[in-house]
């Protein structure tokens, strides 16, 4: 069976965060089940996160963004790990998307007003950490970051299906709870690889 290619993207800027442990656990599990795995730690990339001219004028992609694009094109499955901050994800992750998920790279307009989805053929997993309960996050906050990343970005560019995992609470919980979350991450990685191997 051909090995699947998985790109794990950590959107937390602090490499000592629990999100880094999640990233490492997903990678270790995926490798143990035979996947090819690469990773991007967005806080360590060197690029300007500000899309200075919107879509009016193209900014040249820095080497780290070109490398990131090569990894996305290489992948069969994208895993996004991020904390929930102000109902969304960290600024470095927003800047990464703004700068890289561009017209002619991630999508392009058709004459009839629809879009070609240039990242089609890939699936994704979002792993979000938070302190708001999942019930409140969905009911009160409408799953804000999931909606933004899953529907507004990934599915818009053709990446589907997109699966979601929500881990809460994170702040000031004991080691036993955090270890439990890491076990969930391991099972999630195993499930993702099983789906990938079952796909054509």
N, CA, C and O atoms as a DFTB+ gen file, in Angstrom:
800 C
 N C O
     1  1       0.843      -1.193       0.000
     2  2       0.000       0.000       0.000
     3  2       0.881       1.246       0.000
     4  3       1.833       1.342       0.774
     5  1       0.555       2.201      -0.875
     6  2       1.324       3.432      -0.966
     7  2       1.156       4.268       0.293
     8  3       0.044       4.453       0.786
     9  1       2.270       4.768       0.804
    10  2       2.209       5.602       1.998
    11  2       1.527       6.928       1.697
    12  3       1.701       7.493       0.618
    13  1       0.749       7.422       2.654
    14  2       0.084       8.707       2.520
    15  2       0.971       9.814       3.089
    16  3       1.755       9.597       4.013
    17  1       0.822      10.994       2.515
    18  2       1.627      12.146       2.920
    19  2       0.803      13.085       3.794
    20  3      -0.245      13.578       3.375
    21  1       1.277      13.324       4.995
    22  2       0.563      14.163       5.963
    23  2       1.425      15.357       6.336
    24  3       2.599      15.211       6.678
    25  1       0.828      16.541       6.265
    26  2       1.497      17.765       6.697
    27  2       0.812      18.273       7.958
    28  3      -0.385      18.563       7.942
    29  1       1.563      18.382       9.048
    30  2       1.030      18.868      10.317
    31  2       1.485      20.322      10.507
    32  3       2.680      20.615      10.479
    33  1       0.525      21.218      10.698
    34  2       0.787      22.649      10.813
    35  2       0.427      23.104      12.224
    36  3      -0.735      23.036      12.624
    37  1       1.412      23.563      12.969
    38  2       1.174      24.069      14.329
    39  2       1.043      25.585      14.259
    40  3       2.009      26.285      13.954
    41  1      -0.159      26.089      14.546
    42  2      -0.412      27.516      14.477
    43  2      -0.141      28.275      15.764
    44  3      -0.364      29.485      15.821
    45  1       0.339      27.589      16.802
    46  2       0.659      28.267      18.063
    47  2       2.072      28.833      17.974
    48  3       2.996      28.095      17.631
    49  1       2.272      30.109      18.267
    50  2       3.609      30.698      18.120
    51  2       4.636      30.252      19.152
    52  3       5.830      30.485      18.965
    53  1       4.200      29.614      20.240
    54  2       5.107      29.212      21.317
    55  2       5.428      27.722      21.185
    56  3       4.541      26.878      21.313
    57  1       6.685      27.408      20.931
    58  2       7.070      26.007      20.729
    59  2       7.047      25.207      22.026
    60  3       7.205      23.987      21.994
    61  1       6.853      25.872      23.172
    62  2       6.743      25.155      24.445
    63  2       5.289      25.001      24.888
    64  3       5.022      24.613      26.026
    65  1       4.363      25.301      24.001
    66  2       2.939      25.198      24.331
    67  2       2.465      23.754      24.299
    68  3       3.150      22.869      23.786
    69  1       1.276      23.532      24.861
    70  2       0.666      22.205      24.782
    71  2       0.333      21.853      23.334
    72  3       0.291      20.675      22.978
    73  1       0.098      22.852      22.506
    74  2      -0.139      22.592      21.082
    75  2       1.064      21.908      20.438
    76  3       0.903      21.114      19.511
    77  1       2.266      22.210      20.922
    78  2       3.452      21.534      20.396
    79  2       3.450      20.064      20.786
    80  3       3.827      19.207      19.987
    81  1       3.027      19.769      22.011
    82  2       2.926      18.370      22.425
    83  2       1.890      17.626      21.588
    84  3       2.095      16.465      21.234
    85  1       0.787      18.285      21.273
    86  2      -0.226      17.691      20.404
    87  2       0.362      17.410      19.031
    88  3       0.171      16.333      18.467
    89  1       1.082      18.398      18.500
    90  2       1.717      18.244      17.192
    91  2       2.675      17.061      17.190
    92  3       2.645      16.230      16.282
    93  1       3.519      16.992      18.204
    94  2       4.487      15.899      18.292
    95  2       3.792      14.545      18.414
    96  3       4.224      13.567      17.803
    97  1       2.720      14.485      19.202
    98  2       2.021      13.210      19.388
    99  2       1.360      12.765      18.072
   100  3       1.418      11.590      17.709
   101  1       0.737      13.707      17.370
   102  2       0.117      13.336      16.098
   103  2       1.179      12.823      15.128
   104  3       0.977      11.809      14.460
   105  1       2.306      13.523      15.053
   106  2       3.372      13.107      14.139
   107  2       3.880      11.716      14.499
   108  3       3.992      10.852      13.629
   109  1       4.186      11.495      15.769
   110  2       4.713      10.195      16.201
   111  2       3.740       9.068      15.878
   112  3       4.148       8.001      15.418
   113  1       2.460       9.306      16.118
   114  2       1.459       8.272      15.847
   115  2       1.343       8.012      14.349
   116  3       1.290       6.861      13.916
   117  1       1.303       9.081      13.563
   118  2       1.180       8.919      12.111
   119  2       2.368       8.164      11.536
   120  3       2.197       7.298      10.678
   121  1       3.564       8.483      11.999
   122  2       4.754       7.777      11.530
   123  2       4.701       6.310      11.923
   124  3       5.073       5.437      11.138
   125  1       4.237       6.037      13.141
   126  2       4.174       4.647      13.609
   127  2       3.187       3.817      12.802
   128  3       3.306       2.592      12.755
   129  1       2.206       4.468      12.161
   130  2       1.245       3.769      11.318
   131  2       1.605       3.858       9.827
   132  3       0.785       3.562       8.958
   133  1       2.836       4.267       9.557
   134  2       3.354       4.148       8.209
   135  2       3.181       5.335       7.293
   136  3       3.419       5.216       6.091
   137  1       2.774       6.477       7.819
   138  2       2.592       7.652       6.970
   139  2       3.907       8.402       6.789
   140  3       4.793       8.353       7.643
   141  1       4.013       9.099       5.654
   142  2       5.072      10.084       5.479
   143  2       4.595      11.386       6.108
   144  3       3.502      11.855       5.790
   145  1       5.380      11.974       6.982
   146  2       4.921      13.152       7.713
   147  2       5.954      14.278       7.620
   148  3       7.153      14.067       7.797
   149  1       5.450      15.465       7.339
   150  2       6.233      16.691       7.434
   151  2       5.493      17.650       8.363
   152  3       4.308      17.462       8.640
   153  1       6.190      18.671       8.842
   154  2       5.550      19.610       9.764
   155  2       5.969      21.043       9.463
   156  3       7.040      21.304       8.916
   157  1       5.087      21.955       9.839
   158  2       5.361      23.387       9.773
   159  2       5.046      23.992      11.135
   160  3       3.921      23.875      11.620
   161  1       6.013      24.626      11.744
   162  2       5.800      25.368      12.981
   163  2       5.716      26.839      12.577
   164  3       6.743      27.478      12.347
   165  1       4.512      27.374      12.492
   166  2       4.335      28.688      11.890
   167  2       5.090      29.786      12.629
   168  3       5.540      30.752      12.013
   169  1       5.230      29.645      13.942
   170  2       5.954      30.641      14.717
   171  2       7.439      30.710      14.396
   172  3       8.104      31.682      14.752
   173  1       7.967      29.686      13.724
   174  2       9.379      29.648      13.382
   175  2       9.640      30.059      11.942
   176  3      10.798      30.190      11.546
   177  1       8.601      30.265      11.154
   178  2       8.790      30.654       9.758
   179  2       9.101      32.143       9.657
   180  3       8.649      32.942      10.477
   181  1       9.876      32.502       8.644
   182  2      10.277      33.892       8.435
   183  2       9.484      34.455       7.256
   184  3       9.825      34.215       6.098
   185  1       8.427      35.203       7.558
   186  2       7.628      35.833       6.513
   187  2       6.858      36.995       7.113
   188  3       6.637      37.049       8.322
   189  1       6.454      37.924       6.259
   190  2       5.629      39.058       6.679
   191  2       4.174      38.582       6.680
   192  3       3.649      38.238       5.622
   193  1       3.511      38.555       7.841
   194  2       2.139      38.057       7.888
   195  2       1.102      39.058       7.382
   196  3      -0.079      38.727       7.277
   197  1       1.534      40.272       7.070
   198  2       0.607      41.327       6.666
   199  2       0.457      41.348       5.148
   200  3       1.426      41.610       4.435
   201  1      -0.738      41.077       4.651
   202  2      -1.023      41.155       3.214
   203  2      -1.218      42.634       2.874
   204  3      -2.346      43.126       2.836
   205  1      -0.123      43.329       2.631
   206  2      -0.090      44.790       2.615
   207  2      -1.013      45.418       1.578
   208  3      -1.587      46.478       1.824
   209  1      -1.160      44.782       0.432
   210  2      -1.914      45.391      -0.663
   211  2      -3.221      44.658      -0.961
   212  3      -3.843      44.896      -1.996
   213  1      -3.639      43.769      -0.062
   214  2      -4.806      42.962      -0.379
   215  2      -4.526      42.165      -1.643
   216  3      -3.436      41.616      -1.809
   217  1      -5.507      42.102      -2.531
   218  2      -5.301      41.398      -3.800
   219  2      -4.959      42.361      -4.932
   220  3      -4.862      41.940      -6.084
   221  1      -4.774      43.642      -4.627
   222  2      -4.490      44.629      -5.667
   223  2      -3.101      44.443      -6.260
   224  3      -2.901      44.630      -7.460
   225  1      -2.142      44.074      -5.418
   226  2      -0.757      43.952      -5.852
   227  2      -0.140      42.742      -5.177
   228  3      -0.245      42.600      -3.959
   229  1       0.487      41.882      -5.926
   230  2       1.041      40.644      -5.382
   231  2       2.363      40.887      -4.659
   232  3       3.269      41.525      -5.195
   233  1       2.459      40.379      -3.459
   234  2       3.722      40.371      -2.728
   235  2       4.479      39.106      -3.089
   236  3       3.878      38.042      -3.236
   237  1       5.782      39.212      -3.231
   238  2       6.596      38.029      -3.501
   239  2       6.578      37.108      -2.282
   240  3       6.661      37.571      -1.145
   241  1       6.469      35.819      -2.525
   242  2       6.481      34.855      -1.432
   243  2       7.909      34.650      -0.927
   244  3       8.825      34.395      -1.709
   245  1       8.083      34.765       0.379
   246  2       9.380      34.502       0.985
   247  2       9.733      33.015       0.840
   248  3       8.846      32.189       0.624
   249  1      11.032      32.671       0.959
   250  2      11.431      31.263       0.843
   251  2      10.662      30.323       1.763
   252  3      10.333      29.206       1.364
   253  1      10.370      30.754       2.984
   254  2       9.643      29.870       3.902
   255  2       8.208      29.628       3.428
   256  3       7.666      28.542       3.631
   257  1       7.592      30.628       2.800
   258  2       6.246      30.421       2.259
   259  2       6.283      29.532       1.022
   260  3       5.382      28.719       0.820
   261  1       7.299      29.674       0.203
   262  2       7.450      28.781      -0.955
   263  2       7.642      27.337      -0.486
   264  3       7.079      26.408      -1.064
   265  1       8.438      27.164       0.561
   266  2       8.629      25.832       1.138
   267  2       7.320      25.287       1.678
   268  3       7.005      24.113       1.482
   269  1       6.556      26.133       2.356
   270  2       5.271      25.708       2.901
   271  2       4.318      25.297       1.780
   272  3       3.612      24.295       1.901
   273  1       4.295      26.056       0.704
   274  2       3.437      25.712      -0.426
   275  2       3.839      24.370      -1.022
   276  3       2.975      23.551      -1.337
   277  1       5.127      24.137      -1.180
   278  2       5.586      22.833      -1.683
   279  2       5.087      21.703      -0.785
   280  3       4.694      20.645      -1.277
   281  1       5.102      21.924       0.525
   282  2       4.641      20.892       1.454
   283  2       3.134      20.669       1.348
   284  3       2.667      19.534       1.443
   285  1       2.380      21.738       1.152
   286  2       0.935      21.590       0.974
   287  2       0.636      20.802      -0.293
   288  3      -0.208      19.906      -0.285
   289  1       1.324      21.132      -1.381
   290  2       1.101      20.429      -2.649
   291  2       1.541      18.964      -2.561
   292  3       0.980      18.106      -3.243
   293  1       2.527      18.681      -1.734
   294  2       3.004      17.314      -1.516
   295  2       1.996      16.482      -0.735
   296  3       1.929      15.265      -0.909
   297  1       1.219      17.120       0.115
   298  2       0.399      16.403       1.101
   299  2      -0.877      15.811       0.509
   300  3      -1.429      16.299      -0.477
   301  1      -1.316      14.733       1.160
   302  2      -2.655      14.184       0.951
   303  2      -3.616      14.669       2.035
   304  3      -4.828      14.719       1.826
   305  1      -3.068      15.020       3.180
   306  2      -3.879      15.332       4.364
   307  2      -3.173      16.416       5.158
   308  3      -1.978      16.311       5.437
   309  1      -3.919      17.468       5.527
   310  2      -3.387      18.571       6.325
   311  2      -3.958      18.496       7.738
   312  3      -5.156      18.279       7.920
   313  1      -3.113      18.674       8.715
   314  2      -3.551      18.713      10.113
   315  2      -3.185      20.080      10.670
   316  3      -2.013      20.455      10.704
   317  1      -4.196      20.821      11.105
   318  2      -3.991      22.153      11.669
   319  2      -4.203      22.084      13.183
   320  3      -5.272      21.679      13.642
   321  1      -3.199      22.473      13.951
   322  2      -3.279      22.489      15.412
   323  2      -3.205      23.947      15.860
   324  3      -2.270      24.663      15.502
   325  1      -4.187      24.381      16.638
   326  2      -4.163      25.777      17.074
   327  2      -4.996      25.965      18.344
   328  3      -5.911      25.186      18.611
   329  1      -4.676      27.002      19.127
   330  2      -5.514      27.365      20.270
   331  2      -6.648      28.277      19.815
   332  3      -6.556      28.918      18.767
   333  1      -7.703      28.331      20.597
   334  2      -8.801      29.264      20.340
   335  2      -8.509      30.557      21.091
   336  3      -8.535      30.589      22.321
   337  1      -8.231      31.624      20.342
   338  2      -7.964      32.941      20.922
   339  2      -8.970      33.926      20.343
   340  3      -9.040      34.095      19.126
   341  1      -9.752      34.580      21.204
   342  2     -10.737      35.559      20.749
   343  2     -11.619      34.993      19.635
   344  3     -11.855      35.645      18.619
   345  1     -12.102      33.760      19.850
   346  2     -13.024      33.085      18.937
   347  2     -12.363      32.691      17.619
   348  3     -13.051      32.269      16.690
   349  1     -11.061      32.820      17.524
   350  2     -10.378      32.540      16.270
   351  2      -9.049      31.864      16.574
   352  3      -8.885      31.260      17.634
   353  1      -8.102      31.965      15.650
   354  2      -6.794      31.356      15.837
   355  2      -5.725      32.457      15.868
   356  3      -6.027      33.605      15.542
   357  1      -4.481      32.130      16.254
   358  2      -3.447      33.144      16.427
   359  2      -3.152      33.948      15.160
   360  3      -3.381      33.491      14.040
   361  1      -2.638      35.154      15.373
   362  2      -2.368      36.067      14.259
   363  2      -1.396      35.478      13.249
   364  3      -1.551      35.700      12.048
   365  1      -0.392      34.727      13.713
   366  2       0.583      34.166      12.783
   367  2      -0.082      33.176      11.822
   368  3       0.329      33.055      10.668
   369  1      -1.091      32.484      12.293
   370  2      -1.808      31.531      11.446
   371  2      -2.690      32.267      10.445
   372  3      -2.761      31.881       9.278
   373  1      -3.365      33.330      10.898
   374  2      -4.152      34.155       9.987
   375  2      -3.263      34.764       8.914
   376  3      -3.619      34.769       7.736
   377  1      -2.091      35.283       9.325
   378  2      -1.170      35.860       8.364
   379  2      -0.650      34.840       7.372
   380  3      -0.486      35.146       6.191
   381  1      -0.390      33.634       7.840
   382  2       0.070      32.553       6.957
   383  2      -0.977      32.272       5.887
   384  3      -0.642      32.138       4.711
   385  1      -2.230      32.184       6.284
   386  2      -3.303      31.929       5.330
   387  2      -3.468      33.104       4.373
   388  3      -3.591      32.911       3.163
   389  1      -3.470      34.324       4.916
   390  2      -3.608      35.513       4.074
   391  2      -2.530      35.574       2.997
   392  3      -2.814      35.909       1.847
   393  1      -1.299      35.252       3.370
   394  2      -0.187      35.399       2.453
   395  2      -0.068      34.267       1.445
   396  3       0.452      34.466       0.348
   397  1      -0.555      33.059       1.814
   398  2      -0.301      31.890       0.965
   399  2      -1.528      31.385       0.223
   400  3      -1.409      30.896      -0.900
   401  1      -2.701      31.495       0.827
   402  2      -3.912      30.976       0.194
   403  2      -4.476      32.057      -0.738
   404  3      -5.497      32.683      -0.452
   405  1      -3.783      32.249      -1.846
   406  2      -4.014      33.379      -2.736
   407  2      -4.682      32.948      -4.043
   408  3      -4.654      31.770      -4.400
   409  1      -5.278      33.897      -4.746
   410  2      -5.770      33.611      -6.099
   411  2      -4.620      33.111      -6.979
   412  3      -3.498      33.612      -6.898
   413  1      -4.912      32.134      -7.805
   414  2      -3.999      31.406      -8.705
   415  2      -3.132      30.398      -7.964
   416  3      -2.482      29.569      -8.602
   417  1      -3.104      30.445      -6.622
   418  2      -2.391      29.441      -5.834
   419  2      -3.378      28.473      -5.184
   420  3      -3.258      27.258      -5.343
   421  1      -4.350      29.012      -4.453
   422  2      -5.319      28.183      -3.735
   423  2      -6.676      28.129      -4.432
   424  3      -7.428      27.170      -4.260
   425  1      -6.985      29.150      -5.212
   426  2      -8.264      29.195      -5.936
   427  2      -8.120      30.183      -7.087
   428  3      -7.196      30.995      -7.111
   429  1      -9.037      30.105      -8.034
   430  2      -9.075      31.095      -9.103
   431  2     -10.509      31.286      -9.558
   432  3     -11.313      30.354      -9.543
   433  1     -10.814      32.503      -9.960
   434  2     -12.174      32.853     -10.368
   435  2     -12.456      32.354     -11.778
   436  3     -11.579      32.354     -12.642
   437  1     -13.694      31.929     -11.993
   438  2     -14.169      31.592     -13.325
   439  2     -15.018      32.736     -13.865
   440  3     -15.471      33.601     -13.115
   441  1     -15.222      32.727     -15.167
   442  2     -16.015      33.793     -15.790
   443  2     -17.457      33.806     -15.299
   444  3     -18.106      34.852     -15.308
   445  1     -17.965      32.645     -14.869
   446  2     -19.360      32.580     -14.431
   447  2     -19.543      32.955     -12.963
   448  3     -20.648      32.845     -12.432
   449  1     -18.471      33.396     -12.299
   450  2     -18.561      33.812     -10.906
   451  2     -18.249      32.714      -9.904
   452  3     -18.166      32.984      -8.705
   453  1     -18.074      31.487     -10.362
   454  2     -17.689      30.393      -9.479
   455  2     -16.157      30.340      -9.378
   456  3     -15.458      31.199      -9.915
   457  1     -15.658      29.326      -8.690
   458  2     -14.218      29.254      -8.451
   459  2     -13.672      27.870      -8.756
   460  3     -14.338      26.862      -8.519
   461  1     -12.461      27.830      -9.280
   462  2     -11.698      26.597      -9.331
   463  2     -11.003      26.437      -7.988
   464  3     -10.355      27.360      -7.495
   465  1     -11.144      25.256      -7.405
   466  2     -10.584      24.984      -6.079
   467  2      -9.251      24.255      -6.276
   468  3      -9.233      23.049      -6.523
   469  1      -8.159      24.974      -6.170
   470  2      -6.862      24.480      -6.612
   471  2      -6.172      23.544      -5.626
   472  3      -5.159      22.935      -5.969
   473  1      -6.695      23.417      -4.411
   474  2      -6.134      22.468      -3.452
   475  2      -7.001      21.211      -3.333
   476  3      -6.897      20.482      -2.347
   477  1      -7.832      20.960      -4.304
   478  2      -8.704      19.781      -4.279
   479  2      -7.872      18.503      -4.239
   480  3      -6.706      18.486      -4.633
   481  1      -8.502      17.432      -3.752
   482  2      -7.830      16.144      -3.660
   483  2      -7.159      15.907      -2.327
   484  3      -6.484      14.896      -2.135
   485  1      -7.340      16.833      -1.407
   486  2      -6.754      16.692      -0.077
   487  2      -7.848      16.703       0.991
   488  3      -8.935      17.240       0.778
   489  1      -7.547      16.110       2.127
   490  2      -8.439      16.156       3.278
   491  2      -7.733      16.908       4.401
   492  3      -6.557      17.254       4.282
   493  1      -8.453      17.159       5.484
   494  2      -7.833      17.905       6.588
   495  2      -8.442      17.513       7.930
   496  3      -9.539      16.959       8.010
   497  1      -7.699      17.817       8.959
   498  2      -8.116      17.675      10.352
   499  2      -7.748      18.960      11.076
   500  3      -6.627      19.450      10.938
   501  1      -8.675      19.508      11.842
   502  2      -8.392      20.655      12.704
   503  2      -8.444      20.184      14.148
   504  3      -9.432      19.582      14.570
   505  1      -7.390      20.452      14.907
   506  2      -7.352      20.156      16.338
   507  2      -7.239      21.480      17.070
   508  3      -6.227      22.171      16.961
   509  1      -8.273      21.832      17.813
   510  2      -8.361      23.127      18.485
   511  2      -8.362      22.925      19.994
   512  3      -9.090      22.079      20.515
   513  1      -7.542      23.707      20.694
   514  2      -7.547      23.685      22.159
   515  2      -8.199      24.962      22.685
   516  3      -8.062      26.032      22.093
   517  1      -8.910      24.832      23.804
   518  2      -9.663      25.982      24.332
   519  2      -9.974      25.753      25.800
   520  3      -9.658      24.706      26.364
   521  1     -10.597      26.750      26.406
   522  2     -11.108      26.616      27.764
   523  2     -12.624      26.691      27.809
   524  3     -13.236      26.228      28.771
   525  1     -13.235      27.263      26.790
   526  2     -14.687      27.238      26.661
   527  2     -15.141      25.803      26.402
   528  3     -14.501      25.081      25.638
   529  1     -16.226      25.391      27.024
   530  2     -16.724      24.044      26.780
   531  2     -17.151      23.907      25.323
   532  3     -17.511      24.892      24.677
   533  1     -17.108      22.698      24.819
   534  2     -17.491      22.476      23.421
   535  2     -18.950      22.854      23.185
   536  3     -19.295      23.390      22.132
   537  1     -19.802      22.574      24.162
   538  2     -21.221      22.911      24.023
   539  2     -21.404      24.421      23.873
   540  3     -22.135      24.874      22.992
   541  1     -20.739      25.203      24.735
   542  2     -20.845      26.663      24.642
   543  2     -20.203      27.182      23.365
   544  3     -20.694      28.129      22.751
   545  1     -19.104      26.555      22.974
   546  2     -18.410      26.997      21.762
   547  2     -19.318      26.881      20.535
   548  3     -19.339      27.764      19.678
   549  1     -20.059      25.787      20.466
   550  2     -20.951      25.582      19.327
   551  2     -22.208      26.437      19.454
   552  3     -22.635      27.073      18.491
   553  1     -22.801      26.450      20.660
   554  2     -24.074      27.141      20.829
   555  2     -23.918      28.664      20.878
   556  3     -24.675      29.385      20.229
   557  1     -22.949      29.150      21.638
   558  2     -22.796      30.588      21.819
   559  2     -21.885      31.228      20.776
   560  3     -22.156      32.331      20.301
   561  1     -20.805      30.535      20.423
   562  2     -19.815      31.127      19.532
   563  2     -19.912      30.595      18.112
   564  3     -19.124      30.974      17.246
   565  1     -20.895      29.701      17.871
   566  2     -21.178      29.186      16.529
   567  2     -19.989      28.447      15.911
   568  3     -19.847      28.390      14.689
   569  1     -19.133      27.879      16.779
   570  2     -17.968      27.164      16.254
   571  2     -17.106      28.065      15.395
   572  3     -16.655      27.664      14.322
   573  1     -16.873      29.295      15.868
   574  2     -16.309      30.378      15.068
   575  2     -15.035      30.016      14.304
   576  3     -14.986      30.175      13.084
   577  1     -14.005      29.530      15.003
   578  2     -12.744      29.228      14.324
   579  2     -12.893      28.041      13.387
   580  3     -12.289      28.021      12.314
   581  1     -13.689      27.054      13.778
   582  2     -13.959      25.935      12.872
   583  2     -14.624      26.437      11.596
   584  3     -14.246      26.049      10.491
   585  1     -15.618      27.304      11.763
   586  2     -16.326      27.849      10.605
   587  2     -15.367      28.610       9.696
   588  3     -15.385      28.441       8.477
   589  1     -14.542      29.438      10.293
   590  2     -13.618      30.264       9.524
   591  2     -12.607      29.410       8.761
   592  3     -12.408      29.608       7.563
   593  1     -11.968      28.464       9.447
   594  2     -10.922      27.663       8.819
   595  2     -11.502      26.563       7.945
   596  3     -11.062      26.370       6.811
   597  1     -12.489      25.842       8.466
   598  2     -13.038      24.692       7.741
   599  2     -13.773      25.111       6.474
   600  3     -13.452      24.652       5.378
   601  1     -14.771      25.993       6.637
   602  2     -15.601      26.364       5.494
   603  2     -15.035      27.554       4.723
   604  3     -15.006      27.555       3.492
   605  1     -14.583      28.573       5.472
   606  2     -14.153      29.799       4.821
   607  2     -12.830      29.691       4.099
   608  3     -12.552      30.475       3.191
   609  1     -11.998      28.719       4.493
   610  2     -10.675      28.601       3.872
   611  2     -10.479      27.236       3.209
   612  3     -10.349      27.161       1.987
   613  1     -10.457      26.173       3.986
   614  2     -10.067      24.872       3.448
   615  2     -11.059      24.350       2.416
   616  3     -10.670      23.997       1.302
   617  1     -12.335      24.299       2.778
   618  2     -13.325      23.788       1.832
   619  2     -13.463      24.710       0.624
   620  3     -13.694      24.244      -0.491
   621  1     -13.322      26.008       0.841
   622  2     -13.382      26.965      -0.277
   623  2     -12.294      26.668      -1.307
   624  3     -12.492      26.867      -2.506
   625  1     -11.139      26.189      -0.825
   626  2     -10.021      25.883      -1.723
   627  2     -10.002      24.425      -2.162
   628  3      -9.048      23.984      -2.804
   629  1     -11.052      23.668      -1.821
   630  2     -11.198      22.302      -2.318
   631  2     -10.752      21.212      -1.382
   632  3     -10.806      20.037      -1.746
   633  1     -10.308      21.558      -0.180
   634  2      -9.849      20.552       0.778
   635  2     -11.056      20.019       1.530
   636  3     -11.678      20.738       2.311
   637  1     -11.380      18.767       1.295
   638  2     -12.580      18.180       1.900
   639  2     -12.496      16.655       1.834
   640  3     -11.930      16.117       0.883
   641  1     -13.052      15.945       2.830
   642  2     -13.697      16.478       4.021
   643  2     -12.689      17.033       5.024
   644  3     -11.502      16.707       4.993
   645  1     -13.203      17.884       5.915
   646  2     -12.401      18.459       6.993
   647  2     -12.998      17.984       8.316
   648  3     -14.153      18.283       8.618
   649  1     -12.226      17.255       9.093
   650  2     -12.662      16.735      10.385
   651  2     -12.184      17.668      11.497
   652  3     -11.172      18.351      11.341
   653  1     -12.897      17.698      12.603
   654  2     -12.548      18.601      13.699
   655  2     -12.451      17.853      15.030
   656  3     -13.204      16.917      15.299
   657  1     -11.505      18.297      15.845
   658  2     -11.318      17.780      17.205
   659  2     -11.168      18.976      18.140
   660  3     -10.354      19.867      17.894
   661  1     -11.948      18.992      19.202
   662  2     -11.971      20.121      20.136
   663  2     -11.577      19.620      21.517
   664  3     -12.242      18.746      22.071
   665  1     -10.508      20.162      22.073
   666  2      -9.991      19.723      23.370
   667  2     -10.127      20.852      24.386
   668  3      -9.523      21.913      24.227
   669  1     -10.921      20.622      25.429
   670  2     -11.175      21.654      26.429
   671  2     -11.625      21.011      27.748
   672  3     -12.278      19.967      27.731
   673  1     -11.281      21.627      28.896
   674  2     -10.439      22.815      29.084
   675  2      -8.963      22.455      29.090
   676  3      -8.591      21.308      29.337
   677  1      -8.121      23.455      28.813
   678  2      -6.676      23.275      28.779
   679  2      -6.001      23.971      29.947
   680  3      -5.072      23.427      30.545
   681  1      -6.460      25.168      30.275
   682  2      -5.777      26.004      31.268
   683  2      -5.945      25.450      32.682
   684  3      -7.055      25.146      33.118
   685  1      -4.846      25.328      33.371
   686  2      -4.806      24.919      34.780
   687  2      -5.504      23.580      35.032
   688  3      -6.217      23.416      36.022
   689  1      -5.291      22.638      34.133
   690  2      -5.753      21.273      34.396
   691  2      -4.528      20.412      34.686
   692  3      -3.406      20.770      34.331
   693  1      -4.756      19.286      35.329
   694  2      -3.654      18.435      35.735
   695  2      -3.086      17.595      34.613
   696  3      -3.637      17.532      33.514
   697  1      -1.964      16.948      34.918
   698  2      -1.263      16.115      33.946
   699  2      -2.154      14.983      33.446
   700  3      -2.103      14.620      32.271
   701  1      -2.970      14.428      34.337
   702  2      -3.828      13.317      33.932
   703  2      -4.779      13.734      32.808
   704  3      -4.978      12.987      31.851
   705  1      -5.362      14.926      32.927
   706  2      -6.261      15.411      31.888
   707  2      -5.509      15.665      30.574
   708  3      -5.987      15.316      29.495
   709  1      -4.338      16.271      30.685
   710  2      -3.549      16.548      29.481
   711  2      -3.105      15.259      28.805
   712  3      -3.104      15.168      27.577
   713  1      -2.729      14.270      29.596
   714  2      -2.361      12.971      29.020
   715  2      -3.553      12.343      28.311
   716  3      -3.401      11.704      27.271
   717  1      -4.733      12.528      28.879
   718  2      -5.954      12.019      28.238
   719  2      -6.157      12.680      26.875
   720  3      -6.528      12.013      25.908
   721  1      -5.915      13.984      26.799
   722  2      -6.037      14.678      25.517
   723  2      -5.044      14.119      24.495
   724  3      -5.376      13.957      23.321
   725  1      -3.837      13.831      24.949
   726  2      -2.843      13.287      24.028
   727  2      -3.241      11.901      23.539
   728  3      -2.938      11.537      22.402
   729  1      -3.906      11.133      24.373
   730  2      -4.420       9.837      23.921
   731  2      -5.502      10.033      22.856
   732  3      -5.575       9.271      21.892
   733  1      -6.331      11.047      23.033
   734  2      -7.332      11.369      22.016
   735  2      -6.644      11.724      20.697
   736  3      -7.090      11.308      19.628
   737  1      -5.561      12.489      20.780
   738  2      -4.810      12.860      19.577
   739  2      -4.258      11.620      18.885
   740  3      -4.306      11.523      17.659
   741  1      -3.734      10.671      19.659
   742  2      -3.221       9.433      19.069
   743  2      -4.317       8.672      18.337
   744  3      -4.113       8.212      17.214
   745  1      -5.477       8.538      18.968
   746  2      -6.587       7.833      18.337
   747  2      -7.080       8.584      17.101
   748  3      -7.466       7.972      16.105
   749  1      -7.062       9.906      17.177
   750  2      -7.473      10.723      16.042
   751  2      -6.538      10.507      14.861
   752  3      -6.997      10.353      13.730
   753  1      -5.234      10.495      15.109
   754  2      -4.262      10.258      14.040
   755  2      -4.462       8.880      13.423
   756  3      -4.408       8.721      12.203
   757  1      -4.694       7.885      14.276
   758  2      -4.927       6.529      13.772
   759  2      -6.174       6.488      12.883
   760  3      -6.160       5.863      11.823
   761  1      -7.248       7.151      13.310
   762  2      -8.473       7.200      12.512
   763  2      -8.248       7.900      11.175
   764  3      -8.753       7.461      10.142
   765  1      -7.488       8.992      11.204
   766  2      -7.222       9.725       9.966
   767  2      -6.461       8.848       8.966
   768  3      -6.790       8.828       7.780
   769  1      -5.454       8.132       9.442
   770  2      -4.662       7.304       8.555
   771  2      -5.491       6.147       8.011
   772  3      -5.341       5.763       6.851
   773  1      -6.355       5.597       8.839
   774  2      -7.245       4.530       8.369
   775  2      -8.121       5.043       7.227
   776  3      -8.277       4.365       6.212
   777  1      -8.691       6.234       7.391
   778  2      -9.506       6.808       6.318
   779  2      -8.689       7.038       5.056
   780  3      -9.140       6.747       3.948
   781  1      -7.491       7.561       5.234
   782  2      -6.621       7.810       4.086
   783  2      -6.286       6.525       3.351
   784  3      -6.280       6.487       2.120
   785  1      -6.008       5.477       4.105
   786  2      -5.665       4.201       3.475
   787  2      -6.862       3.558       2.782
   788  3      -6.702       2.787       1.836
   789  1      -8.057       3.881       3.259
   790  2      -9.262       3.330       2.627
   791  2      -9.661       4.099       1.379
   792  3     -10.422       3.598       0.552
   793  1      -9.149       5.317       1.244
   794  2      -9.499       6.144       0.088
   795  2      -8.683       5.703      -1.116
   796  3      -7.632       5.079      -0.975
   797  1      -9.169       6.028      -2.273
   798  2      -8.477       5.629      -3.509
   799  2      -7.365       6.622      -3.807
   800  3      -6.656       6.474      -4.803
